[in-house]
Amino acid sequence: MTNTTYLSLADARVYLGMAVGDATTDDVLIQDLLNAAAVYLETQTGMNFSAVTDTRYYDPLYDTDGRTLNLDRFLLTVTTLTNGDGTEIPATAYTLLPRNQTAKRAIQLLSYSGAGYGWTYSTNHEASISVEGTWGITTAAPEDVVQYMRRMVALLYHEKNSTRFETSAYVEGGRLILPQGMPPFAHSVIRSYRNYL
């Protein structure tokens, strides 16, 4: 699921205060941190924040509601829509929903298309409908995602030299050690995209 184009290695190095043209032994580490931050964000939100070309498969019995095919990911464009019986459905026979948003969550067959299409299959219904297209919520990462990447990489990079990975809290009669966990800015970005669903 990972797409680390949210922030380039060069941009991360600039944010970390490193010279642009100088290679550093930490470049591999920084790239690993970029990957880790992207995987965490995608795993927590269930989203890709840059466009990904892929083919996803659906079941006409369980993923449809009448003329509507419900998608498990956000869809930007359809390249090829193939019904469960192997018939390619032309773009004139369906619309993407919701109509007034860039990222789509469903494909609805048009009742007036003239061809009388319906979601169907030949012998095996499981994963028989295929949707080849561009998936994601936008074609490029939103600015808050780019900023999340900058800050997470900086946090993780500077943490490598830290000896403190936890927070102390004082409770009556003693000291309680609590793990720091994810910073509030990360939770804020993640929460905003979880609510987007």
C-alpha positions as CSV (number, residue, x, y, z in Angstrom):
1,M,0.0,0.0,0.0
2,T,2.9,2.3,0.6
3,N,3.7,5.2,-1.7
4,T,6.6,7.3,-0.3
5,T,6.2,10.1,-2.8
6,Y,4.5,12.1,0.0
7,L,7.9,13.5,0.8
8,S,11.2,13.0,-1.1
9,L,14.5,12.2,0.5
10,A,15.9,15.5,-0.7
11,D,12.9,17.4,1.0
12,A,13.4,15.4,4.2
13,R,17.1,16.3,4.2
14,V,16.3,20.0,3.8
15,Y,13.7,19.8,6.7
16,L,16.4,18.1,8.8
17,G,18.8,21.0,8.1
18,M,21.2,19.0,6.0
19,A,22.9,20.3,2.9
20,V,21.0,19.5,-0.3
21,G,23.8,18.2,-2.5
22,D,25.8,16.3,0.1
23,A,25.2,12.6,0.4
24,T,25.2,11.3,3.9
25,T,25.5,7.9,5.5
26,D,22.1,8.6,7.1
27,D,20.3,8.7,3.7
28,V,19.4,5.0,4.0
29,L,18.1,5.6,7.5
30,I,16.1,8.7,6.4
31,Q,14.5,6.7,3.6
32,D,13.6,4.0,6.0
33,L,12.0,6.6,8.3
34,L,10.0,8.0,5.3
35,N,8.8,4.5,4.5
36,A,7.9,3.8,8.2
37,A,6.0,7.1,8.6
38,A,4.1,6.5,5.3
39,V,3.2,2.9,6.3
40,Y,2.0,4.0,9.7
41,L,-0.2,6.8,8.2
42,E,-1.7,4.5,5.6
43,T,-2.3,1.6,8.0
44,Q,-4.0,3.9,10.5
45,T,-6.2,5.6,7.9
46,G,-6.7,2.9,5.3
47,M,-5.8,5.4,2.6
48,N,-3.3,6.1,-0.1
49,F,-2.6,9.8,-0.3
50,S,-1.1,9.8,-3.8
51,A,-2.7,8.2,-6.8
52,V,-1.9,4.5,-7.3
53,T,-2.7,2.5,-10.5
54,D,-4.1,-0.9,-9.6
55,T,-6.8,-3.4,-10.3
56,R,-9.2,-4.3,-7.5
57,Y,-11.7,-7.1,-7.4
58,Y,-15.3,-7.3,-6.1
59,D,-18.1,-9.8,-5.6
60,P,-21.4,-9.1,-7.4
61,L,-23.3,-10.8,-4.6
62,Y,-21.7,-9.1,-1.6
63,D,-20.3,-5.8,-2.8
64,T,-23.3,-4.6,-4.7
65,D,-26.6,-3.0,-3.7
66,G,-28.9,-3.0,-6.8
67,R,-27.1,-1.1,-9.5
68,T,-24.4,0.2,-7.2
69,L,-21.0,-1.5,-6.7
70,N,-19.5,-0.4,-3.3
71,L,-15.8,0.1,-3.3
72,D,-13.3,-0.7,-0.5
73,R,-10.9,2.1,-1.5
74,F,-11.3,5.7,-2.9
75,L,-11.3,5.7,-6.7
76,L,-10.2,8.7,-8.8
77,T,-10.6,7.3,-12.4
78,V,-11.6,4.0,-14.1
79,T,-9.5,2.6,-16.9
80,T,-11.4,-0.6,-17.4
81,L,-14.5,-2.0,-15.7
82,T,-15.1,-5.7,-16.2
83,N,-18.3,-7.3,-15.0
84,G,-18.2,-10.7,-13.4
85,D,-19.1,-12.5,-16.6
86,G,-16.1,-11.0,-18.4
87,T,-18.0,-8.3,-20.2
88,E,-16.3,-4.9,-20.3
89,I,-18.7,-2.2,-19.3
90,P,-18.3,1.0,-21.3
91,A,-17.9,4.4,-19.5
92,T,-21.2,5.5,-21.0
93,A,-23.0,2.8,-18.9
94,Y,-22.0,3.9,-15.4
95,T,-21.3,6.9,-13.2
96,L,-18.9,7.3,-10.2
97,L,-20.4,8.3,-6.8
98,P,-20.5,10.6,-5.0
99,R,-20.9,12.9,-8.0
100,N,-19.6,16.1,-6.4
101,Q,-16.4,14.7,-4.8
102,T,-13.1,13.9,-6.4
103,A,-12.6,10.7,-4.6
104,K,-15.3,8.1,-5.4
105,R,-16.6,5.2,-3.2
106,A,-19.1,3.5,-5.6
107,I,-19.8,2.8,-9.3
108,Q,-23.5,2.9,-10.3
109,L,-24.7,1.3,-13.5
110,L,-27.0,3.7,-15.4
111,S,-30.5,2.6,-15.9
112,Y,-30.8,4.5,-19.2
113,S,-27.6,3.2,-20.8
114,G,-29.6,1.2,-23.3
115,A,-27.5,-2.0,-22.9
116,G,-29.3,-3.1,-19.7
117,Y,-26.2,-3.9,-17.7
118,G,-26.5,-5.5,-14.3
119,W,-23.9,-6.8,-11.9
120,T,-23.5,-10.5,-12.7
121,Y,-21.1,-13.4,-13.0
122,S,-20.6,-16.6,-15.0
123,T,-19.7,-19.5,-12.7
124,N,-17.9,-18.2,-9.7
125,H,-19.0,-14.9,-8.1
126,E,-16.0,-14.4,-5.8
127,A,-13.9,-11.5,-6.9
128,S,-15.3,-11.7,-10.5
129,I,-15.8,-8.0,-11.0
130,S,-12.6,-6.1,-11.8
131,V,-12.0,-2.4,-11.6
132,E,-8.8,-1.2,-13.1
133,G,-8.1,2.4,-12.4
134,T,-6.4,5.1,-10.3
135,W,-7.0,4.8,-6.6
136,G,-6.5,7.4,-3.8
137,I,-8.1,10.5,-2.4
138,T,-6.1,12.9,-4.5
139,T,-3.5,12.8,-7.3
140,A,-0.8,14.3,-4.9
141,A,-0.5,14.2,-1.2
142,P,-2.4,17.0,0.7
143,E,-0.2,19.6,2.5
144,D,-1.2,18.3,5.9
145,V,0.1,14.8,4.9
146,V,3.4,16.3,3.6
147,Q,3.8,18.2,6.9
148,Y,3.0,15.1,8.9
149,M,5.8,13.3,6.9
150,R,8.3,16.1,7.6
151,R,7.6,16.2,11.3
152,M,7.5,12.4,11.8
153,V,10.8,11.9,10.0
154,A,12.4,14.7,12.0
155,L,11.0,13.2,15.3
156,L,12.1,9.7,14.4
157,Y,15.5,10.8,13.1
158,H,16.4,12.8,16.2
159,E,15.1,10.0,18.4
160,K,17.9,7.8,17.2
161,N,20.4,9.8,19.4
162,S,18.0,10.1,22.3
163,T,18.3,8.0,25.5
164,R,14.8,9.0,26.6
165,F,12.0,7.1,25.0
166,E,9.4,7.6,27.7
167,T,7.7,10.2,29.8
168,S,7.8,10.4,33.6
169,A,4.7,11.3,35.5
170,Y,4.6,11.6,39.3
171,V,1.8,10.0,41.1
172,E,1.2,10.1,44.9
173,G,3.9,8.0,46.6
174,G,6.0,7.3,43.5
175,R,7.0,7.8,40.0
176,L,5.1,6.3,37.0
177,I,6.8,5.8,33.7
178,L,4.6,6.2,30.6
179,P,5.5,5.5,27.0
180,Q,5.5,8.7,24.9
181,G,3.6,7.2,22.0
182,M,2.7,9.1,18.9
183,P,2.8,12.9,19.1
184,P,-0.5,14.9,19.0
185,F,0.1,16.3,15.5
186,A,0.2,12.7,14.1
187,H,-3.0,11.8,15.9
188,S,-4.6,14.9,14.6
189,V,-3.8,14.1,10.9
190,I,-4.8,10.5,11.3
191,R,-8.1,11.4,13.0
192,S,-9.0,13.9,10.3
193,Y,-8.7,11.2,7.6
194,R,-10.4,8.5,9.6
195,N,-13.3,10.9,9.8
196,Y,-13.1,11.4,6.0
197,L,-14.3,7.8,5.6
